[in-house]
Amino acid sequence: MTGLSIILRYGKIKVDEYCIIISSIINFNLKNMEENTTGQEGVEAPKAPQNDDVEKNKVMAIVGYVIPILFFVPLISEAKNSPFAKFHANQQLLLLLAAIAVNVVGTVIPVLGWFIILPLGTIAVFVLAIMGIINAVKGEMKKLPMIGGYEIIK
């Protein structure tokens, strides 16, 4: 068999096919989210910063979600004065701290940590990272659920 394969419930699927499936699910969810927010009356979407700020600093807002240890990159680059980049750098730092906490707790607690806390916590951090990337790509400053309420970088 050529290439890597992932064993799913009903057999094997190639990694390329798996990535296509995941990206189509994300695109479908994004489309549904846009339809839901535009069709509701009386519900306002969160206010986004100025468009030029968002467009200039979109890549900086995404960097730390992809590689969490790089959360500081927007703070030392030209984006250091951007409220959009700072907001996402703060969310990325919180995500990094959550990932560290999940790994420490999941490693220290025997059996329960190894088989429940660590896998579920890692999946939760991964989902939060994807949510952060989606928010950054859409140009929104939405806080991540559960961890996004704290402000470390001001």
Residue, then its C-alpha position, 0 to 999 in steps of 0.5 A: m500500500t502506498g502512502l499513509s493511511i488512517i484506520l477509520r470505523y469502516g476501513k482505511i482512508k488515505v491521508d489526502e482524502y481525510c484532509i479533503i473531507i475535513s476541509s469540506i466539513i469546515n467549509f460547510n460549517l463556515k457557510n452555515m455560520e455565515e447564513n445563520t448570522t446574516g439571517q437573524e434579526g436583532v442579533e449583531a455580529p461582533k464588531a471587527p476592527q478596520n478592514d485594512d488592519v485585518e487584511k494586513n495582519k491576518v497572517m500574523a493572527i493565524v501564526g500562533y494557532v498553527i504553531p502555538i509557541l509562536f504566539f509572540v511573533p505578532l508582538i515583535s513584528e510590524a503588527k505590534n500596534s494592531p488590535f486585531a493581531k494583539f487580540h489573537a496573540n492573547q488567544q494564542l497564548l491562552l491556548l498554549l497555556a491550556a495545552i501545557a496544562v492538559n499535557v502536565v495534568g494528563t501526564v502526572i495522573p496515572v491511568l485516568g490522565w493517560f487514557i481520558i484527560l490527555p486524549l480528550g484535552t488534546i482534542a479540545v485544544f485542537v478544536l479550539a485552535i481550529m476555531g481560532i484560525i476560522n475566526a482570524v481568517k474571517g477577520e473576527m475578534k471572537k473569544l475562544p470558548m472556556i479559555g478566551g475570557y482571560e486577558i494576558i496581553k493588553 
